Amino acid sequence: MKIDHVIEFYGETCPHCISMRPVVAQLEKELGGEITKLEVWNHPENEKKMQEYTEVIEAACGGFAAVPSFVNTQTGQALCGAHNPEELKVLIEGGECKDGVCMPHTKHAEKPAKTTEQ
């Protein structure tokens, strides 16, 4: 399976990004392809590319754009933060994600409907 439809946006010294390196490497080996990796803290051109996906990344990150963020450019889905291989694989394969977001941040979880007191 090719995985050139997935972009990882990361920061060079971000500890969560660093923790994802072996996870990404494992999936690349397992799936026989490479995820596009764009470092955004030191490369303005990559930061600009990340801005193209701001809406879905912010939704996945709970209202802000953060790293690491993974975007499936075919499905418009995003995954934010450090995750295990199974969770990242769901994004890569275009699995079912709510509102285009895989594993939304807890701050982005659905809020209960407001009730009005009488």
C-alpha positions as CSV (number, residue, x, y, z in Angstrom):
1,M,0.0,0.0,0.0
2,K,1.4,3.4,-0.9
3,I,1.2,6.0,1.8
4,D,2.2,9.1,-0.2
5,H,-1.3,10.5,0.6
6,V,-0.3,11.1,4.2
7,I,1.6,14.1,5.5
8,E,3.2,14.3,8.9
9,F,3.8,17.9,10.2
10,Y,6.3,17.9,13.0
11,G,8.7,20.0,15.0
12,E,12.4,19.0,15.0
13,T,12.8,19.0,18.8
14,C,9.2,18.3,19.7
15,P,9.2,15.3,22.2
16,H,5.9,14.0,20.9
17,C,7.1,14.1,17.3
18,I,10.3,12.3,18.3
19,S,8.3,9.6,20.0
20,M,6.4,9.1,16.7
21,R,9.5,8.3,14.7
22,P,9.6,4.5,15.5
23,V,5.8,4.3,15.0
24,V,6.0,5.9,11.6
25,A,9.0,3.8,10.6
26,Q,7.1,0.6,11.7
27,L,4.1,1.5,9.5
28,E,6.2,2.5,6.6
29,K,8.0,-0.9,6.7
30,E,4.7,-2.8,7.2
31,L,2.8,-0.9,4.4
32,G,5.8,-0.6,2.1
33,G,5.8,3.1,1.5
34,E,6.7,6.5,3.0
35,I,4.8,9.1,4.8
36,T,5.7,12.7,3.7
37,K,7.4,14.4,6.6
38,L,7.4,18.2,6.8
39,E,9.3,19.9,9.6
40,V,7.4,23.2,10.3
41,W,9.3,24.9,13.1
42,N,12.4,25.8,11.1
43,H,11.0,25.7,7.5
44,P,8.5,28.4,6.6
45,E,7.5,26.7,3.4
46,N,6.4,23.6,5.3
47,E,4.5,25.8,7.8
48,K,2.7,27.4,4.9
49,K,1.8,23.9,3.6
50,M,0.5,23.0,7.1
51,Q,-1.7,26.1,6.9
52,E,-3.5,24.6,3.9
53,Y,-4.8,22.0,6.3
54,T,-5.4,24.3,9.3
55,E,-9.1,23.6,9.6
56,V,-8.9,19.8,9.9
57,I,-5.8,19.9,12.0
58,E,-7.3,22.4,14.5
59,A,-10.4,20.1,14.7
60,A,-8.2,17.1,15.5
61,C,-6.1,19.1,18.0
62,G,-9.0,20.5,19.9
63,G,-9.1,24.0,18.4
64,F,-5.4,24.8,17.7
65,A,-2.8,23.6,15.2
66,A,-0.1,21.6,16.8
67,V,2.6,19.0,16.1
68,P,2.8,16.2,15.4
69,S,-0.2,16.3,13.1
70,F,-1.0,13.7,10.4
71,V,-3.2,14.5,7.4
72,N,-4.7,12.1,4.9
73,T,-4.9,14.3,1.8
74,Q,-7.3,11.9,0.1
75,T,-9.9,11.8,2.8
76,G,-9.3,15.2,4.4
77,Q,-8.9,13.5,7.8
78,A,-6.4,14.4,10.5
79,L,-4.8,12.9,13.6
80,C,-3.1,15.1,16.2
81,G,-0.5,14.1,18.7
82,A,1.3,10.9,19.5
83,H,-0.5,7.7,18.8
84,N,0.1,4.0,18.5
85,P,0.5,2.3,15.1
86,E,-3.1,1.0,15.0
87,E,-4.5,4.5,15.4
88,L,-2.2,6.0,12.8
89,K,-3.1,3.1,10.5
90,V,-6.8,4.0,10.7
91,L,-6.0,7.4,9.4
92,I,-3.7,6.1,6.6
93,E,-6.4,3.6,5.4
94,G,-9.1,6.3,5.6
95,G,-11.0,4.6,8.3
96,E,-14.2,5.9,9.8
97,C,-13.5,9.1,11.6
98,K,-16.1,11.5,13.0
99,D,-16.5,14.7,11.0
100,G,-13.2,13.9,9.2
101,V,-11.2,13.8,12.4
102,C,-9.6,10.6,13.7
103,M,-9.2,10.4,17.5
104,P,-10.3,14.0,18.3
105,H,-8.7,15.8,21.2
106,T,-10.8,15.6,24.3
107,K,-11.4,19.4,24.1
108,H,-13.1,18.8,20.8
109,A,-15.4,16.1,22.0
110,E,-19.1,16.7,21.5
111,K,-20.6,18.8,24.2
112,P,-24.0,17.9,25.6
113,A,-26.9,20.0,24.4
114,K,-27.7,23.0,26.6
115,T,-30.9,22.8,28.6
116,T,-33.0,25.7,29.5
117,E,-34.4,26.1,32.9
118,Q,-38.0,27.2,33.3
